[in-house]
């Protein structure tokens, strides 16, 4: 109690009667004390170095024989793959925001706030847009509201099936923005008035002069998963029940979402960042790093779980335990999908997590990473936070549209479940065997203290 009293007195002395820097270099004060907590559903991965690449023999002509020591800063990773129900929260948000946006544009005042977050009257800033009201539920009993939303967002006429009121998923488009830091940092970025823009500070300083806009990228993407991947991916197979029910039925809530492109996964992370940032801002808390797809180096580091040179997340070198039971959801033998307990995907928390507490880093579904696929990337990528990514410029070679997928899936043989095995799909494709998980960079060097207390 005495120590607490001393601290309170000291705080009052420092801040309650603070008289300015008095000519000394003291920084900007007062500043809030920053303690970063684990985002919900994520585990902390401590910074470290490891040997990236194959830990076992390489398949002939796979061009993956190179191994390389790399360093990865601290970050958070989702404990499990993003589930159908978690992704459905994103879809529901987009749907509800479109409903409210339409009602606000129709001058339905109950569906937008009259004040912004700072309490200023909205009509002073009407040219800047309005703020959606999430507290007021949509009144479907109002015939005008029902007719407006039904005609705009639900299937009509011959598109209907047995006259069911079904949402037109083609309308579920999410618009978001991101900053192209690579373009901003490039020495080739020129502005007629300001010349070369070669720093983020300069990028911010030219706001309002037309230069910043070239680095702020706007994207609009449909967010609904392609449920037909279950039929399209497997010709001469019967998977219609999965195409019909897998994404939306509660029986599959805890199964990994599939049928999602790399671009949709990127949009999901932009939305996930948006809702967390808005909540922290309303509660007076500082912002945190954005959610994103892991780089290939981060994914492999997390998959290894601290086991250096191990071919599998649980150790190695086998895919079965001492009792002969499979340790992941994959295809153990030719056509024998059920030996591991599932004929396709299984719930996201199945099997034993690795030593970082992460589930299904091998098998179940392959996972998107942010990294573009190049057979020789280990030769030229940096050894600190290596990355090779899509830049969204007209000069991008087609190879940058190939994105690395990792971990193997329920339809793959054991080789693809190894921590060092690389494969790819094009960013605009979706498959019944590809999902994703999110990561977030840790702000600072890394946590200290007992590692048992990190998660």
Secondary structure, DSSP 4 states (H G I P E B T S, - for coil): -HHHHHHHHHHIIIIIT----TTS---S-S-----PPPPTTEEEE--EEEEES-SSPPPTT------EEEEE--EEEESSPPBHHHHHHHHHHHHHHHHHHHHHHTT-GGGEESB-TT--BGGGGGGG--EE-SSS---TTSHHHHHHHHHHHB--GGG-STT---B-GGG-EEEEEEE-HHHHH-TT-EETTTEE--SHHHHHHTTTTTSGGGTEEEEEEE-S--TTHHHHTSTT---HHHHHHTTTSGGGTTBBP-S--HHHHHHHHHHHHHHHHHHHHHTT----PPEEEPPHHHHHHHHHTT-TT-SBTTBSS-SB-TTS-BSSBS--BTTBGGGGT-SS--BTT-S---TTS-S-SSBSSEEEEEEEP-TTHHHHS-SBS-------STT--GGGGEEEEES--TTS-GGGGSTT--EEEETT---TTEE--EEEE-SSS---S-GGG--
